[in-house]
Amino acid sequence: MEGVIEVESGAHFSGWRPDGIIDPSTTSSCSLPQSSPCSTAPKQPFVIGVSGGTASGKTTVCDLIIQQLQDHRVVLVSQDSFYRGLTDDEMKHVHEYNFDHPDAFDTEQLVECITKLKSGESVQVPIYDFKHHRRCSDNFRQVNASEVIILEGILVFHEQRVRNMMNMKLFVDADADVRLARRIRRDTVERGRDVHSVLEQYAKFVKPAFDDFILPSKKYADIIIPRGGENRVAVDLIVQHIRTKLGQHNLCKIYPNLNVIHSTFQIRGMHTLIRDREISKHDFIFYSDRLIRLVVEHGLGYLPFTEKQVITPTGSIYTGVDFCKKLCGVSIIRSGESMENALRACCKGIKIGKILVHREGDETQLIYEKLPKDISERHVLLMDPVLGTGNTASQAIELLIQKGVPESRIIFLNLISAPEGIHGVCKRFPYLKIVTSEIEVGLNDEFRVIPGLGEFGERYFGTDDS
């Protein structure tokens, strides 16, 4: 098929041309809108359609893409959520109902859903009960507006209105026997059906629908992925393309002094918990402390070390490193004090100073400071959980520099950073290092970090009960 790339193992690309030749210099046919992490809302989301026969591996491919990206700007919408609920009469003859026919889906609602997401609105996606063939009337899944929308389903290429919303179309291809075996396993284990009914349905509806509706839609695909989720090379290349267009870590490329901890699902899970406004105070402190400890440990890794040799219990010589001895912490009162225990746990007997800056909107005023007398001779770990506008941090950094601390000896530790604050601090202090665990979307009109953590100090120290 002209204009289609079939990705086999060993292929390498970051773009493609209409003649089917892989071209790493361009991505014109499937270009994502360039976005900045400073944007408060996506201008034009990039929609990726993923189609293929039943049990071809579409969901696996989507899950792998999302797992590798680990980016909150990517959401998944499944066509399966838009199955029409069966009427009582249809339920009586459920074995005669063709779930693989286009009429089985509420395409109007699907189009409305994607239209809203593309316009920056959040949507309530229905949840379908496959055992009882009904929608869960009181249960919905909220999907927020995002920069990348992955739409997955067997017939997402069939309807032209849906196709026209897509910027990239992937067709997951798998051998018919493999698809049948997967379907039998899935329907018997997950959907409570017996093998005989699965085979009967496959022969009567599934295979004819594949030949009539799904296979013909393959011609619309930009990329064909043979072997589904087993084709890790294809998935890796697609992920690379999305990463490039999303601009992941663009700020790290702009500012070499910005260091973001590598995201894992453990870290994302802890972020999810502490961002939940319904979390208990005990759990908020517990998971905040875990994240703070990771940030502190990561920050310590940027301190200078000297070589040191020791004798092991086996009498062998081990050549390692010795910790930096000239070190102190400085917390920006009051939120920064929440990070002191983690620093003390990592650095026994460390001195910790305090700086209090009063903030009114985007204006700041230095109120109080108490710092070690020999601070000019030390490396300083400056601590504040949230970097918002950067004004408070900049005032604290200016004070440290006035006290004789070289800018290159300051490491600023925080949990989350707004792009505005990163720009402000990194431009003003290019030799200082920032260590953070996540970069936020941006600031709202009230200079609050979005999605943010709220008033971290009040939540951590329990003074937000009112």
N, C-alpha and C positions, 0 to 999 in steps of 0.2 A: 504494500500500500504506500502510495507516495506521501511523503511528508511525515512518516511515522518512523520512530526509532524503536527497534526491538533490542532491549538491553540484555546482553549475555554477559557471563562472567568474563572479567578482564577488560571490559570497556571502561573508558574514562571520558568524561565530558563535563562541561559546565554550561553548555548551550547547544542548540541544534539549528539546522538550516532546513528550509522547505524541501531540499533535495535529499534529505535523509542523512546527510553527512554530518557527523558530530563536529561542532565548531566551538572550541573553548573560548573564543574571543567575543562571542555574542550570545545573548539570550532573548533576542528580539521577539520571537514568536510566543514566548511565555514569560515576559518580563514582569517582575514584581515591582510595585511602587516603592521607590527608595524612601525609607522612613528613618526618622531620628528617634532615639530613645527619649528625647525631650518631648515628643508629641504627646498631647493629652488624649488624643483619639485618632484611630487610624483614618486616613483620608479615603483610601479606596482599598478594601480588603482584597487579598489574593485568594481566589477560590480554586481549589484542586479537586477535580472529580476523580473518583476511583471506582471503576466498574469491573465486571467480570462475572463469570458463571457462579452459581451457588456453590459455596464451599471451595472456591478457587484460591482463597487466601487473602481476600481483600482486607478483612479486619486485621489479619496478622500484619500485612504491609502497613496499614494505617497505624497500628500500635507501635510497630518498629520505628516509623517516622517520628511519632510523637515522643517515644522514649529517648531517641537519640537527640532530638531537638531540645527537650526539657525546657520549653519556653512558654510562658503564660500567654503569649500572643498567638498561640495556635489552638484551635478548637476543632472537635470532630462532631459531625452531624451524620447520623445514619438514616438512610431511606427507610429502613425497617421500622423506625419510630412512626412513620406516616402510613402504616397499614390501616385500612378502614376497619372499624369494628364490625363484626358480623352481626346480622340481624338474627332474631330468634329462628326464623325459617331457614336461614343459611346455616345456622348452627346445627339444625336437625340433619342437614345433608353436608356436613363439613368435609366429608371425604370426597365430595364431588366439587368442592370449591377450588378454583385455580389461584393459588397464592403467588404464582409467578407471572400472572398476566398484568399488564399496565393498569387495568381497571381495579386491581386489588389495592392500589395506593391512592391516597388523597393528594394528588399532585398539586391541586390548587393551594392547599395548606403548605406544602413543601416550598412552592414558589414564593408564597407570602413570607415564609420563615427566612429563606435565603435573602430575599429582597430587604427585609428589615435588618438583617445582620450586615448586609453590604452598605446600608445607610447609617450604620453605627448604633443601631438599637439592640437591646437585649431581647431575647425571645424565650417563651416557654415551650419546650419541645415535649410532645406527648410521650408517654411510656407505654409500650405495647406488651401485653401478656400473651406469650406464644402458646401457653398451655390451654388458656381459655379463649383465645382468639378475640380478645377485647382490649380496648384501651383502659388503662387505670384512670378512672375519671377524676380522682382526687390527687393524683400524683403526676407531677411534671418535673422535667429537668431544665433548669435555667441555663441558657447558653449566652454568655456575654459577647458583645461586639469585640472582634479580634482582628489582627492584621492578616492572619492566614486561617481560612476555613476549609477543612477537608470534608467533602461530601461523598459518602460511600454508599453503594447500593447496586443491586443487579441491573436496575433499569434507569440509572441516572443519566445515561447517554441517550435514552430512547426519546424523551420529550425535548423538543427543540428549545423551548423556553428555559429549561433547566440547563441545557448544554450551553446556551448563549451567556449564562452567568459565569461560566468557568474560564479561568485563565490557563489552566493546565489540565489535561485529561490523561489519566493513566488507566490502562486496561490490564488487569491481572489475569494471566493465562495459565491454565493448568490442564493436564490430561483428564479426559472425561472419566476414566476409571478411578483416578485419584480423587476427583471431585465427588464421585458417588460414594466412595469409601468414607471420606470425611463427613459427608452428609449423613450417612447411616450412623456414624459414631456420634455426631452432634445431636441429631434428632432423638436418638434413643437415650442418650445420657442426659442431655440438657432440657429436652422438651417432652419427655415422658411418652414417646411413641414406640411402637413395636416395629421390628425389622420388616415384616410383611407389608404394613401400611406405608412405610417409607419407600419401599421398592415399587409398590403399586402407584403411589403418588408420583414418583420419579418417572416412571414409564408413561403415565397418562398425562402429566402436566409439565413437570420440570424440564425434561429433555425437549419436548416440542416447543416450549416457551424459549428455551435457550436457542434453538435453531431459528425460531421466528422473530425474536425480539432482541436477544442479548448479543448473539454472534454478529448480526448485521450492524450493530452499533459499534463494533470494534473498529470500523473504518474511521470513526471520529477521533480515535485516540491519538495523542501526541507521542506517547511512549507506551510500548507493550512490555510487560514484565513477565517473562516465562518463569514457571515454577513457583510463582507467588512469593510467600514469605521466605522460602528457602534461598531465594536469589538475593543474598545480602549485598552483593556488589551493586546491583541496581538500586536497592534501597539507600545504600551509602551515598551514591552519586546524586540521587534525588534530594537527600538531606543536605548535602553540600550546596546544591543549587538554592534550596530554600534558605539556608543559613546566610549565603551571600546576599540574597535579596532582602532578608529580614534585617541585615546589618547587625547581626549578633556581634557583640564585643567591639563595635565601632569605636566606642569611647576609649576602650583599652588600646586601640590602634592609634587614636589621636593623642592620648596621654599615656606614655609608657610608665608613668609613676602611679597609674591606677591599677590596682590588683583585685580581681574579683575571684572569690573562692570558687573552685569548680563545683557546679551544681550537681547534686545527686538526688534521688528520690527521698532519702533520709532528710536532707536539708530542705527540700521542697515541702516535705511532710511537716517538719517543724515550723516552717514559715506559715503553712496553712493553719496550724493550730494557734500560733500566737497572734495571727491576724483575725481570728474568729472572735467577734465581740461577745459571744456567748460563753467563751472558755472561762473556767474557774480561775480565781487568782492563783491558787496553788499550781495549777497546770501551766498558767502563763509564766510564772516565775521559773518553773522547772525546765520548760522547753526554751525559754529565753536564755537561761543559764547555759544550756547545752550549746546553743548557737553562739553565744558570747565566747564560750571556751574555744570553739573552733576558730573564731575570728582572732582571738588572742594568740592561739598556737600558730596560726598562719602568719600573723604579724611578726612573731618572734623569729620566724624563719628568714626575715629580711635583715636581721641584725648581723654585724660582722662576727666571724668566728676565727679562732686561731687553732692551728693543728696541735693535737695533744696525743701522746702515746701512753697507754696503760698496760699493765701486766694482767692477763686474765687468770681465772682460777686454774686453768690448764697449764699455766706457765708460758703462754704464748704472748706475743706483743700485738696489741690492737692499736692501729693508728686511727684516731678519731678527731673530734674537734672539742674545743673548750668554749663554754658560753661567754658572751659579752658580760663583763662585770659592771661596767659603768652604765647603769640603766635606771630609769625611774618611770613611773606612770603619772599622768596628770588627767584627772577627770573633770569634765565640764559639768558643774553642778546644775541640775540635780540628776538628770537621767544618766549621766556618765558614771555616777557612783554605783550604778547597778553592775558595772563591768569590773569593779575593783576586786571582788572576791575571786573571779576567774584569773585575774592577773596575779594575785597573791598565791593562788594554788599552783601556778606555773613557775613563779619566781619567788622563792622563799626569802622573806625579809625585805622585799622591795620597798623603796620609798615611794609614796604617792602624794602628789600635790593636788591643789584644788584651784579651779577658776570659776567664778560666777559672773555670767553675762546676762544682763536684763534685755529681753527681746520684746519689742512692741511692733507688731507687723513685720516689716523688713528692716526696722531700725534696731540697733543694739547699743548697749552701754556697759562698760566694764564696771562691776560693782565690788568685786572682792577677789583677791588672789593670795594663795599661800603655797609657795614652791620651795623645794630644797635649795639651800644656799649655794651649793655647788652644781646647780642644774646645767650651767653652761658647759660643764665637763662631761655631761651624760647624754646618752641616747634617750629620747623621750617617746613614750607611747601615749599619745593623746587619745582620750576615750569619750565618745558620745554615740549612743546607739543609732541616732537618726541624723543624716546629713540632708537638710532641706534646702534653704536658700544659700547656705554656705556663709552667711554673715556672722553668725555666732562663732563658727569654727575659725573664720578668718581673723576675728578679733583675738581669739585665744592664741592662734599661731603667731600673730603679730607680737603679742606679749612675750611669748617664748623667745622669739627672735631678739626682742629688745633686751631680754635677760641674758643674751649671749649664746643661745642655742643655735647652732648652724641649721639652716633649713633642711639640709640633707640628713640631719640626725633626728628628724621628727617623723614618726609613723602614726598616721591618724587612723584609728580603728572604729568602725561602726557596723551595725547590722544591715541597714538599708541606706541607699543614697539616691537622691533625686538627681537627674541629669543637670538641672540648673545649678545645684550645689557643686557637682563635680566640675562643671565648666568654670565656675567662679573660683574655686579653691585651686584647681590644677593650673589655671592660667596665671593666677597671682603668685603661686608658690610651685614652680615647676620642678623643684628638687625634692620636695616633700613626697612621701609615699602615702597613698590611701589604700586601706585594706577593707573591703566590704563583702557581704555575703550575697547581696542582690541589688541590682539597679532597678529603680522604680519607673513608673510611667512618666511622672512629672509632678508639678505643683498645681493646685487649684487657685481660684481667685483669692482665697484666704491664706495663701502660702502654706497650705497643709499638703503633706506628701500623699500622693495617690498611687496605688490603693492604700499604702501606708499601714501604720500600726496604731494610730491614734496618739494620745499623749502618753508616751512610753513610761516616763517617770511616775505619773499618777497611777497607771495600771500596775507597774511593778511594785511600788511602795504602798499600794492600797489606799490612795487618797482620792479615788474617783468614785467612791461609793454613792455619792449623791447623784 
